[in-house]
Amino acid sequence: MPEKVLFESESSQDRAAIADYLRRVADNLEAGEAITLSAGDQSVTMEPPARPTFEVKAEREGPTDGPGELSVEFELEWDEGAGGGDGNGELRIE
């Protein structure tokens, strides 16, 4: 299935600023409100359903015998017009 990027932003931020962005998303999710992302002339508003699929991924890219790039990705996913799905195990973040 083809993918169309609706919004993308990438910049170096300090940890406190990143936590603030994540907290705003968390607050909107908890309140059942839409999430609006905007930067420059880009903007998109999305309304996650009550039970979206939540994916967490930790990755390392690079050579096996040298320094690489580490990442943690958080993704909410749902079908347009659907109510969301069930997970396949309890997630814990410590």
Long-range contacts (C-beta under 8 A, 24 or more apart in sequence): 6-44, 7-37, 7-38, 7-39, 7-42, 7-43, 7-44, 8-42, 9-37, 9-39, 9-42, 22-74, 29-76, 48-76, 48-78, 48-84, 49-78, 49-82, 49-83, 49-84, 50-83, 50-84, 51-83, 51-84, 51-85, 51-86, 52-76, 52-77, 52-78, 52-84, 53-77, 53-78, 53-84, 53-85, 53-87, 54-87, 54-91, 56-91, 56-93
